[in-house]
Amino acid sequence: MSHILEEYAKNLGVFISEPIVAEHFFPLTEKKYITIYSESEIQSKHYKYYNIVLDLLRPFLDKENIEIIQIDSKNHIIQGVNKILANLSFKQYAYIISKSIMHIGIDNVYSHYASSKNIPIVNLFGNIYPSISNGYWSSDDKKVDISAPWSKKPSLNLHDPKSEINLIKPEQIAQSILDLLKVKQNVNFKTINIGDMFLNPIYEVVPTSFNEIPVSEQDIIFLRADYGFNEIAFLEYCNRYKVAIIGNELIQLSALEKIRNNVHKISVFLDKNSDQIPERYFEILKIWGINFQILVKDERDLGLLKNKYFDCEVHPYTSEKKKPINANKNCSFFSNKKIFKDGKVYASKAHFDLGKNIVDSKMNVIDTPEYWEEQEHHYYYEQN
């Protein structure tokens, strides 16, 4: 397909020339740096694994004293960058890009300007073909275009329901960066499987003692009263954080009223022998704006409880899941689901049960059915 610049030139009857921009000086102390741009407003161009890319490059970057500067950050901050420059003018960003050794991003004004200055560029393409909008002025040895592995073709839309740009593997981007910098080094990393829920952080807290939890004001923590309970710690969490409570017993309305402003949801485990929940309990929760659901561990009780509480959410708690293809006990993993207890952090329920916290143990797979039940929250990879 023709490049968009060629189409514009043909339709407007003009020649293509390099852009002329009056760059505005911006003071930087970095001597050698790479600029990176992460699109946060166009969903089909928003790549979410740059933090892993930078982790893979970190040994090389540190060795060569190369820093990463994120430009025009808007709403998405990339973990691992050395500096963030927001709210500058395009002319200032143009100056910053012109002094960089490489630009990483998508097909937008920054990559096109880098191309016009013959700055090496690595561009990701999520919703269009590279031939339409890649670096027009770049020589072949100064650009790498990485297309999403589309199932059929790009969405050609601002919203991609499959979010296929995030099927690009971080190691492919990291290796492309090293190759473009003429570094003879292979990235020692292989993505095995990415869980469907990996990009959604989950914070579970066992309220046996109170400890600060590193979350934002908007985040909800899940209080696992079914894993352990101390009333003083429980109330402290409820008073200081937005919470969703998971437990084996109902919280009395008189106690719940004191903390109701911070309680988003209550989930209770029930079985066929559990006492009947009074209708008034549901009525009060609805008035207070607290969501309620029933969790069932034994699926043989599911039908009975759904009939008994037909106006309420009733869900099976877990279902046995097969481990991902190619995943094995030698894999390592990242987890977006953390369990906090008594100042320690665990990467899965299986690690929690074995007392293997993140500080004292490697992030290795535990090959048990209980572990694989949480696989949608994990990123599996191999690294020698």
N, C-alpha and C positions, 0 to 999 in steps of 0.2 A: 504494500500500500504506500502511496505517496506521502512524503513528509508534509506536515501541516504548513510549514513555511513555503514549500513549493506550490501548494494549493493557493495560499494567499497571494503569492507573487503572480501566479497564472491568472487568477480571477481579477486582480487589481491592475494587472499590466505593469508591474514594477520589477526591478531587479532585487535580488537578495544581497544584502550587505551585512557586515558585522555591526552590532549595536554600538552606539557611542553613549557612554554614561559618564557624567561628571561625578566621579567617585568622591565621597566625603571622608576625610581622614577620621579614623577612630583609634584611640590609643590602645595598644595591646602590648603586654609584656612577653607573651609567648613567642618564641623564636621559630618553632616548627610545630605546625598544628594542622589538623583536618577539621573541616566544617561538616556538620551533619544537620539535616533538616528532617523533622518527623511531622508528617501531615496528620492533623487531628480533627479537621473539620470535614474532610471528604472521606467517608467510611471506606470506600473501595480502594483508597490509596494509603490507608493507615496501617503501617506495619508495626507489630507489637512486640517483636523479639529483638530489638536493637540492643537491649541490655545484655543478652546472651552473646550477641556478635562482639560487643566490646569486651566482655569477659574473655572470649577466645583470643582476642587481639592484645589483651592487657600485657602479657610478658614481652611481646615485641615492642609495643608502644613505650613501655617503661624503659626498656633497654635503649631505645633510640631517642628517648626524651621527646616523644611526639605526644601532643595533647589533643583532646577532642573538644571542640567548641560547638555547642548546639546553638543554632541561630533561629530567631523568630519562633520561640518555643510554644507560644500560645498556651494551650491547656494540657499538653503532654510533655512531661519532663522525662528524659531518658536517663535511667540509672547508669552511672558509670562515666558520665561526661565530666570533664574538668571545669568547664565554664558554661554558663547559660547567658546568652545575650538576647534580651527581649525588648520590644518597643523601640527599636531603632528604625531609621528610615531606610528605604531600599538603597539609597546611595551609600549609606554607611555599611550596609550588608555587602554591597558590591565591592567596597574597598577591602573588607575583611576576607571575602572569598578570593579576591585577586592576590592576596598575600599567603593563601593557604597552599598546602602541598597536595590536597585532594578535597573533593566535595562528595558527600554521600547523601542521596535523597531520592526524590521522585522527579517526574517530568514536570517541572514548574519553572518559574522565572529564575530561580537561583541556579538550577542545573544548566539552564540555557545560557545564563551569563558566564558560568564557569566554563562552559564549552567555548564561548566566544573568546575567552582569555587563554584557551588551551590548557586549562587546569584539569588534571585527571579526574574523571567522574565515574561513580558507581551509581547507576540509576535502577530503581525497582519499578516494575510496571504491573499494576494490578488490574486495571480496567480497560487498557488499550494496548495495541501492539506497539512494540518499540519503534518500528519503522515510521510510525506516525509522528512521534514526538521525542525522539532521542536527541543526543547532543549533535546538532547539525554541523557545527564548526570543528568538532573534535576529530583528530586523526584516529585511526583504528586502534593504535597502541595507547591511546589516552582515554579510552572509555570502555566500560563494561555495562551491558544492558542485561538485566536479570528479569525474565518474565515469570509470572506466576504459572505454576503447572496447571493450566486451565483444563477442566474436564472436556470441554469442547472448544469454546472461544471466550475471549474476555467479555465482561458484562456490558462494556461501553456505556456505563452509567455511573452516577455518583454513589450509588448504593449497590453493593454486591451481596446478595443474600447468602452466598457461600463464603464470603470473605477470603477469596482464594489467594490474595496477596500474602496471607499469613501461612500459606502452604510452602512458601519459600523457606528453605532450611537455613538457619543462622550460619552453619559452617560453609555453605555455598557463598554467602556474602563475605564472610571473613576471609575465605580463600581468594576470592576475587580481589579484595582489597590488597592482600599481600602480593598477588600476582601483578597487579597494576603498579605497585611500588617496587617491582622487580626483586622481591624477596624470595629466595629459594627456600621455602619452608612450607611444610604441609600442616594443615590444621588437624590436630589430633582430637577429633570429635565426630561422632556419628549419631544423628537423631534417629531414635527407634520408633517412638510413638509420642504424640502429644494429646493429652486428655481433653475432652470437650469443655471441661470446666476450669482448665488450667489458668485461664486469663482472669478468673474471678476469685480474688483472695477471700479466704474463709479463716476467721479467727475463732477458735473454740477455747474456752477458759473453764478450768475445773476450779470452782470456788471454795477451796479449802483454806486458802490464805490470800490476802490482797497484795497484788503487785501491779505496778503500772504496765499497761499494754500499749505498744507502739502503733496506735491507730489514729486516724483523723476523726474529726468531729462528725463526719457523715457516716463513718463505718459503724456497722452493727456487730457486736460480739455475741457469740452463742455461749450462754452459760450452761455447761454440762453438769447440772446437778445430779444426773444419773451416774456420773463418774466419781463424784465426791462432793461433800457439802459441809460448809461451816456457815452458820447463819449470819455472823458478823461480816465475814468476807463477802458473802452473797449480797447482802444489803449495800455494802460499799460499792461493789461493781454496779449494782442497779442504780445507785444514786449518781455515779460519775460517768457512766457510759450508756449509750443506746444499746439495749439488749434484746435478744431472743432467748427465751428460757426453754430448756429441754430437761424434763425430769420424769420421775416415776410416780409422782403424787401431785394432786391439785394444790395450788397455792390458795389458802383461804382468802376470801374477798377482803376481809378486814386488813390483812397484811399487804395484799396486792394494791390496795387503794393508795398506800403511802409511796409506792414506787411506780405507779401506773403511767406517769408522764414519760418515762424512759423505756417502758416495755413495749416492744413492737409486736412480738408474737410469743405465744405459749404453745409448746408441743408436749403432750403427755403420752406415755406408753400405757396402753390398756390391753387387757385380754378378756376372754369370755367370762372370767370370774370377778372382774373388777366391779366395784360398786357403781350404781347408776349416778350419773352426773345430773344434778338438779337443773331444770329448765331455766331457773332464775340465774344460774351461773353464766349461761350463754348470753342471756339478756343484758346483764351488767357489763360483760366484756364488750359487747357490741356498742353499748352506750359510751364506754371508755375508749373505743376505737382500737381495741387489742385483738389481733387475729388469733384464732385458736385452731389447732389441728390435733388429731389423734393418730398416734403411730402404733403399728401392730408388728410385733416380731414374728409371731406364728401366723403364717398365711392361712392356716385352717380357721383362724378366728376372724379373718378379714370380712367375709360375707355377713356374719352375724353382727359385727360391730357397725358395718355400713348400713344395715337395716335398722339397727337400734338408734344410730345417730345420723339419719339420712339428710339432715340439714347441715351437717358438719363435714369438714375435710377429714377423711380417713384414708391413711396411706400405709402400705407395707414399708417397714423401716429399711430393710436391705434385701437385695436379691443377689444370689451368687453370680459372679461375673468371671468369664474366662480371661486369662491374662492376654495382653496384646500379642499379636504375631511378632516374632523375633525378640520379644522381651524375655529375659531369663535372669537367673539369680546373680549373674555377673554384671548386670546393668547397674548404673547409678541413676539417680533421679533428682529433679527439682520438685518441690512441692509448694503449692500455693495455699495449702491447708495446714495451718499450724495449731498445735494443741499446747496451751500454756498451763502449767501447774507449779506452784511453789517456786516461781522464779526460773523454771526451766522450760525449754521449748522442744516439742517433738514434731516430727515430720509426718507422722501417720498414727492411726490408732494402734496398729501393730507395733510400732516403735514405742509408743506410750506404754502398752501392756508389758513390753520387755524392759522398760526403763532405759531405753537407748535415746538419750536426748541429742539434739543437733550438735552441741558443743563436744560431747564425749564420743560420738560415733560418726562414721562416714555415712553419707547418704546412699546406702546400698539397699537394693531390693530385698525384702523378706518374702520368700516364696511360699506364702500361705494363702488359703482362700480369704481370710480376713483382710489381709493386706490388699489383695487385688480388688476388693469391694470398693476401694477408694481411688481406683486408677484414673477416673476422670479428672482428678485434681492434680495429676502428676505429669511431668515431662521426663520421658525415659531416654537415656542416651548411653553410648559406650565411649570409653576413653581409656587408652592404654597408659 
